[in-house]
Amino acid sequence: MLKVRGKLDYTAIIGPVQRRLFGALVEHMGRSVYTGIYEPGHKRADASGFRCDVLELVAELGTTIVRYPGGNFVSSYRWEDGAGPVEERPTRLDLAWHAIETNEFGLDEFMRWTQRAQVEPMMVLNLGTRGMPEALDLLEYANHPGGTTLSELRRGHGAPTPYGIRMWCLGNEMDGPWQVGHKTAREYGRIAAETARAMRMVDPKLELVACGSSGPAMPTFGTWETTVLEETYDLVDCISLHAYYEEIGGDLESFLASSVDLERAIKRVVTAADAVGAQRGDPREIAVAVDEWNVWYLSAFQSAEPRTEWSRAAPLCEEAYTAADAVVVGSLLIALLKHVDRVTSACLAQLVNVIAPIRTEPGGPAWRQTTFYPFALTASRAKGSVALIACEAPEMEVDKYGAVQVVDAVATIAETGHIAVFAVNRDTHEDVELEVDLGNLSASLCEVTVLSDADPHARNTRETPDRVVPGAGRGSVDGRQLTLTLPPVSWLVARLDVGSSFGTEGLLRVHSEGA
């Protein structure tokens, strides 16, 4: 058994837990919408056609904000197609996913669905084939109270109250040559700036996200962010980061170290943003919106034969996730928590069926994938402020990222006196005994929950939906030391009650420093 020592430094507060970290993406791709969140005629569908079994799982998952309608889909999308009487809506070709889009589900349905799901909407604008005029039209339709042509049109469509969408993404992955309307950084930056400037004339309190590079492996990564922010720095609140990971060629060790790459990418985006701010003499910090992240076996998708048939909502990228995939998702969540000082929102891509924690069968059941559990447990346990856990851990050498620590961990501290410790064991063979020095805190251990499996490639399916589920883990508190046992390829969360040992003054200090 490997032994790792860590120290919880509750005075080293990174920042408050951002509730928008627990977002997701719903895109018109494959079965994400149709037979995913929306299936009229299903025995569990409500009067609006929303699957109630999926809504229940979305609530259990802890989703807080949902990005819509894409993704690549948005870059040739006409938002008007998804508004008004369904029988009058046009059927279009979706160029992004080579599909037929009936527009049966659109903006009005999505906003009703967010209200049913009790999640915040994050709207993505088409800056591929459209621009500032269409963005202003959508903003007026969605958010203006009434008395104008488009706001009255919304009211006539059955929504008398404005939708009040606060967060808007200025396009999607515009540096990707696959993107409809692909642009250079300077071209995109100018369009994004003029769109943002005009939108702020309507409502200066909107939260706007500039489109960052499509991913850390892109040759444009870093320089794209610099150029875009040179055009938009004083007009936007965030810049986006997308990151997907997969196990390639049986290299499980590198895959388990994926969060190291995510942390490096976050730091590179922050460095680029701060350099532009310093050059401009602007003290304001641009936040990072990691509004697409997940495990995605993208290489298999990219190497598949391209679609030749135009079809409606055909299955696409319906990954059957493994126990190892879930451990990586848990470790990526640890990485996001460790950077809450700059990462203020994040969206797991996607929510249902397409590279998703929730799967459905048309006309049949819905079930939880392995990746559902670390997300749901982190969303429910991570409260208050994020504190560092400095680990003295042995390193493992992986082909893709070099030397990485076997264990990664972080903690959250709530005003109630509860601490949550999140940890991952990347070793593929050895148990890890993690000893965490709690400083001057006296704690009692409430629960330890671990996600692991003797077969790291075990999966949950329709036939065996509970093959991989969290279980009770091993842990103890002796004095002011927490000891946890992490099996090989595992993710764990422990909850502690420090009660009065922390004291009201200490809790208030942590909370204020975190805020």
Secondary structure, DSSP 8 states (H G I E B T S, - for coil): -EEEEEEEEEEEEEEE--GGGGEEE--SSTTSTBTTTB-TT-TTB-TTSBBHHHHHHHHHHT--EEEES-SGGGGG--GGGGSS-GGG---EEETTTTEEE--SS-HHHHHHHHHHHT-EEEEE---SS--HHHHHHHHHHHH--SSSHHHHHHHHTT--S-----EEEE-S-TT-TTSTT---HHHHHHHHHHHHHHHHHH-TT-EEEE---S-TTSTTTTHHHHHHHHHHTTT-SEEEEEEEE---TT-HHHHHTHHHHHHHHHHHHHHHHHHHHHHHT-----EEEEEEEEE--HHHHHHS----S-BSS--------BHHHHHHHHHHHHHHHTTTTTEEEEEEE-SBSSS-SEEE-TTS-EEE-TTHHHHHHHHHH--SEEEEEEEE--EEEETTTEEEESEEEEEEE-TTSEEEEEEEE--SS--EEEEEE-TT---EEEEEEEE--SSTT-B--SS-TTSS--EE-EEEEETTEEEEEE-SSEEEEEEEE-GGGTHHHHHHHHHHHH-
